[in-house]
């Protein structure tokens, strides 16, 4: 749910900033540019929020360490041959 709220909020803020910037220059709003800017800022935000949330990271880390630890330990068994 946080991904959706953050994405919409950032898209809305980016549209407002774009509209204010165009108005300060007294130029018309180009709706295609405004749509692209809002859409891509929302998509980027959703990716950042998804990759930085902690919901599934702990379980994934436990699974990886359980599967990788024996393989790593097997590499260091015996005497070095170099």
C-alpha positions as a printed Julia matrix, in Angstrom:
82×3 Matrix{Float64}:
  0.0     0.0     0.0
  2.89    2.33    0.75
  4.19    1.89   -2.8
  0.94    3.16   -4.3
  0.6     6.13   -1.96
  4.22    7.21   -2.41
  4.03    6.87   -6.2
  0.84    8.92   -6.47
  2.17   11.56   -4.1
  5.43   11.98   -6.03
  3.59   12.04   -9.38
  1.25   14.73   -8.08
  4.09   16.81   -6.67
  6.07   16.54   -9.89
  3.03   17.69  -11.88
  2.51   20.66   -9.55
  6.17   21.67   -9.8
  6.03   21.34  -13.6
  2.87   23.45  -13.79
  4.35   26.14  -11.52
  7.54   26.21  -13.57
  5.61   26.63  -16.81
  3.42   29.31  -15.27
  6.45   31.23  -13.98
  7.74   31.38  -17.55
  4.21   32.26  -18.73
  4.19   29.34  -21.14
  1.28   26.93  -21.65
  1.34   23.52  -20.04
  2.24   20.8   -22.51
 -0.01   18.01  -21.31
  1.99   15.24  -22.97
  5.14   16.36  -21.16
  3.25   16.72  -17.88
  1.84   13.21  -18.26
  5.24   11.7   -19.08
  6.92   13.5   -16.2
  4.27   12.44  -13.69
  4.1     8.87  -14.94
  7.83    8.23  -14.95
  8.39    9.92  -11.6
  5.71    7.67  -10.11
  7.25    4.57  -11.69
 10.73    5.43  -10.44
  9.36    6.12   -6.97
  7.54    2.8    -6.86
 10.77    1.02   -7.8
 12.74    2.8    -5.12
 10.12    2.16   -2.45
  9.85   -1.5    -3.47
 13.59   -2.04   -3.33
 14.04   -0.31    0.02
 11.15   -1.8     1.98
 11.97   -4.32    4.68
  8.89   -6.56    4.36
 10.45   -9.48    2.52
 14.13   -8.76    2.9
 14.62  -10.62    6.19
 13.08  -13.87    4.94
 15.04  -13.65    1.7
 18.29  -13.07    3.57
 17.66  -16.07    5.81
 16.93  -18.29    2.81
 20.06  -17.15    0.98
 22.33  -17.63    3.98
 20.93  -21.08    4.67
 21.55  -22.15    1.08
 24.9   -20.43    0.52
 26.61  -21.08    3.86
 27.26  -24.81    3.27
 28.64  -24.11   -0.2
 31.0   -21.46    1.14
 32.14  -23.71    3.97
 32.86  -26.51    1.49
 35.24  -24.22   -0.38
 37.48  -23.87    2.68
 37.72  -27.54    3.65
 41.17  -29.03    3.43
 44.59  -27.5     2.92
 45.3   -24.72    0.45
 46.86  -25.93   -2.77
 48.52  -22.75   -3.98
